Amino acid sequence: MKRRGTPEADLQRAVVQALRVALPRTAIIHHCANEVTEAGPRGAKRQAILVGMGVHAGFADLMVLCDGRVLFLELKAPKGRLRPNQEAFRDAVLAQGFGWALVRSLDDALGALADHGFTTRIAPPVRRPAP
């Protein structure tokens, strides 16, 4: 179901559904809700609780674990930009040798699996180098 004003959420639902089909049943696809969208003191208190429980600023939208591989996917709308804490998370993940990809479409997500050596049950899309 597509909802108005939530392009990243719509993309994320589509990506999760596709990954569930493409990857082996043993794969783990996880979303860590890492921010509270409630405004005001109540939202700030909830966010502080989450941070105290280990929420990490900038953590990727999805984490994929499959056959000994780990891939972090940051989903963005076509014109969306990474925030500084998301760039810092990306850099830390890559420095530790894990996979990370920016995903703006379903093809990007499936291509990221192929780029990072994941075995899928479907053929990856043809990838064209960025201009």
C-alpha positions in Angstrom: 0.0 0.0 0.0 1.4 3.4 -1.0 0.8 6.3 1.3 1.0 10.0 0.5 4.1 11.9 1.8 6.1 8.8 2.8 8.3 8.0 -0.2 11.1 6.4 2.0 8.6 4.3 4.0 6.9 3.1 0.8 10.3 2.3 -0.7 11.4 0.5 2.5 8.2 -1.7 2.5 8.8 -2.6 -1.2 12.5 -3.4 -0.5 11.7 -5.6 2.5 9.1 -7.5 0.5 11.6 -8.0 -2.4 14.4 -9.1 -0.1 12.1 -11.7 1.5 11.5 -13.2 -2.0 15.1 -12.8 -3.3 17.1 -14.1 -0.3 17.1 -17.6 1.2 14.5 -18.2 4.0 17.4 -18.2 6.5 18.2 -14.5 5.8 17.5 -12.0 8.5 16.2 -8.6 7.3 15.9 -6.2 10.2 14.8 -2.6 10.7 15.8 -0.8 13.8 13.5 2.0 14.6 16.1 4.4 15.9 14.2 7.7 16.3 11.0 8.9 17.9 8.9 11.2 15.7 6.8 12.5 18.6 7.4 16.1 19.3 7.8 17.8 22.6 9.0 16.7 26.0 7.4 13.2 25.8 9.1 12.5 22.5 12.5 13.8 23.8 12.1 11.5 26.9 11.3 8.5 24.7 14.3 9.2 22.5 16.6 9.5 25.5 15.3 6.1 26.7 16.1 4.6 23.3 19.6 6.1 23.3 20.2 4.7 26.8 19.2 1.3 25.5 21.7 1.4 22.7 20.1 3.2 19.7 22.9 4.5 17.5 22.4 7.8 15.7 22.6 7.4 11.9 22.1 3.6 12.0 21.0 2.3 8.6 17.4 1.7 7.8 17.9 -2.0 7.1 20.4 -4.6 8.1 20.6 -7.8 6.1 22.3 -10.9 7.6 22.7 -14.0 5.3 25.2 -16.7 4.9 27.9 -15.0 7.0 27.5 -11.6 5.3 26.2 -8.4 6.7 24.9 -5.5 4.6 23.5 -2.2 5.8 21.0 -0.4 3.5 20.2 3.3 3.9 17.1 4.1 2.0 16.5 7.6 0.6 13.9 9.2 -1.7 15.3 10.2 -5.1 16.4 13.6 -3.8 17.1 12.6 -0.2 20.5 13.3 1.3 22.5 11.6 4.0 22.6 13.4 7.3 26.1 13.8 8.9 25.4 11.1 11.5 24.4 8.7 8.6 27.7 9.5 6.8 29.6 8.8 10.0 27.8 5.5 10.4 28.5 4.6 6.8 32.2 5.4 7.3 32.4 3.4 10.5 30.7 0.4 9.0 32.9 0.4 5.9 36.1 0.8 8.0 35.1 -2.4 9.9 34.8 -4.3 6.6 31.0 -4.5 6.4 28.8 -3.8 3.4 26.8 -0.6 3.1 24.7 0.8 0.3 22.6 3.8 -0.5 19.3 2.6 -1.9 16.9 4.9 -3.9 15.0 2.2 -5.7 14.2 -1.5 -5.7 16.8 -2.1 -8.4 19.4 -0.4 -6.2 18.6 -2.8 -3.3 18.8 -5.9 -5.5 22.0 -4.6 -7.1 23.5 -4.0 -3.7 22.9 -7.6 -2.9 24.8 -8.6 -6.0 27.6 -6.1 -5.5 28.2 -7.5 -2.0 28.2 -11.1 -3.0 24.8 -12.2 -1.7 23.3 -15.3 -3.3 19.7 -14.6 -4.4 16.9 -16.6 -5.8 16.4 -14.1 -8.6 18.7 -12.5 -11.2 20.1 -9.1 -10.3 19.2 -6.1 -12.4 21.7 -5.0 -15.0 23.8 -2.3 -13.3 24.9 0.7 -15.2 27.8 2.8 -13.9 26.8 6.1 -12.4 27.7 9.1 -14.7 
